[in-house]
Amino acid sequence: MTDYFLGVPPQSMEWELRSNVSRFQSPMGGVTRTLERVGSRWAATWRWDAVAGENAARLKSFLATQRGGGNRFWAYDPGYTMRGAYSAAELLTNTAFSGTTGWTGALGGVLTASDGVLRVTRDAPTANYQANQNPTYVQYAPHAGRALGLAGRGPAQLRTLINDNVVAAGSGSAPGLNTAALVLLGSGGDTFTVYESTAAGTGIAWDYFEVQFASVARCALVDNGPNAVLRSDELDNAAWVKSQLTTTANNHNAPNGSTTAEDLVESTGSAEHAIYQSWTRASSAADICCYGYFKDGSLNRDPQMYAGDMAGGHYATCVFDLGAGTAGSVGLVGSAANGRAYIANVGNGWYFCSLIVQVPASTAAIIRVDLYNGSTVTYTGDGTSYIRAWRLGGYVGSVPTRGMQTTTTADPDGVVQTGAALHLKGLPASTSGLLLAGDWVEFITPTYSELKRVTAPLNSDAAGLGYLQFEPILRASPVDNAAVIIRKPMGRFMLDEPTVKWSQGRAGVYSVSFTAIEDVAA
């Protein structure tokens, strides 16, 4: 089975939503009951009333490739205009492949283009022959790099890569639509690459692959609330190390209304008054995100948060002013880099605070909170001053997360989400109406992706967190950090019936139409 891209925009379309609902009517009282099952999907009819020349030829070729529904194709709604305020402009040039302008061949890749397709030909038996561009990313924002590649002659381990010389993300190992999502940390040296990744010597000169679709744009990320620490809401527990500090458990209403917030009370010692917990991570350079909810207690103390690898001497610090509701400057220690802090008002005097930093490879990570007296964290305490805290956590990630409660076990991957709504992260901060009812989105799931219609406004807080409602319901649950496509959301379709036909008029003018349904992948 091969995936293709429908590259000739239709002249008109008709959409259907085929719901997977059963109805049962009582023969006695006439009461009707309904049962909705997972599996509702989109169907559409594409129409060209008068198409000729190159487009007619491409359409006839496309229909032949579908093999009566044995293959699949990706398509977006060409008449769609986003209603919301989300800025997701295309960052690549010449995505229609009108020649090779804007594209560069590398590592033995020679480029040609025709019929809206970019061909990358290997001119020597080298590895990773490729086509690339140099878009300008938005620093610290998630982006999705996408390419639909087709095998030509020779090996076809096709991959998509986005890279900014600080971090990189790749996706795919086979032809088809591959999506790589990444939060970009650098501000230069940016690349987007489509390449054939088999080893040198595997293929021969004049092997080639083709690219039918490519795009790079801002996206959102699924927020499953990862939390790698234990006892997130029980700061009095022994899992949390206290230094010159005590906790008063369950002493105040938390942001969720439960009486589970705790007071962090300084001692009378002359030292740092701190609470912390470390966790183990994979040993690679990565972003560490630490977070928690805080509220002014005695009105004379603020939290100073630490994130990173304190044992290795690489970490960031930031003071969060709970009176003003602002985050201070981020301090970097050791080889820590790309520090950034976020604070969001969550009501009733509570603030969500998050600190993110990139640290070198090690197996250690830590979240630490010190009480700050207005000038320092090392001072003689009075034994009574305090701040209130709730749901502290951390994970390996590049944007703030809402976090989830943990008890005896950590949950670094978060809790899977189902149904017709998802928590999102990585959104443009403090924006209402990012998406509005009727807008399209595409969720990348473990089984390809799913095309959805937004049913309520998507708003974001100051940390870039939001909650998106849509229909139909999810067929598969996306993993944490999965991309949510805003720019040209697409569906994966299959022909609705094995026979398709077209009519031919004078002078090579054709009339073409066919119906396809969204593929429900196993």
Secondary structure, DSSP 8 states (H G I E B T S, - for coil): --EEE--S--SEEEEEEE--EEEEE-TTT--EEEEE-S--EEEEEEEEEEE-HHHHHHHHHHHHHTGGGTSEEEEE-TT----S-------SS-TT-SSSTT-EEETTEEEEEETTEEEEEESSS-SS-EEEE-----TTSEEEEEEEEEE-SS---EEEEEE-SS-EEEE-SSSEEEEEEEE---SSS-EEEEEE-S-TTSS-TT-EEEEEEEEEEE-EEE----B-SS-TT-TTSTTSEEESEEEEEEEE--TTSSS-EEEEEE-SSEEE-EEEEEEE--SS-EEEEEEEEEEESSSS-EEEEEEEETTTTEEEEEEEETTTTEE---EEETT-EEEEEEEEEEETTEEEEEEEEEE-S-SEEEEEEEEE-SS-SEEE--S--EEEEEEEEEEE-SS-------SSS-BTT-----TTEEEEES--SS-S-SB-TT-EEEEE-SSSEEEEEE-S-B-B-TTS-EEEEEES--SS---TT-EEE-SS-EEEEEESSS---EEE-GGG-EEEEEEEEE----
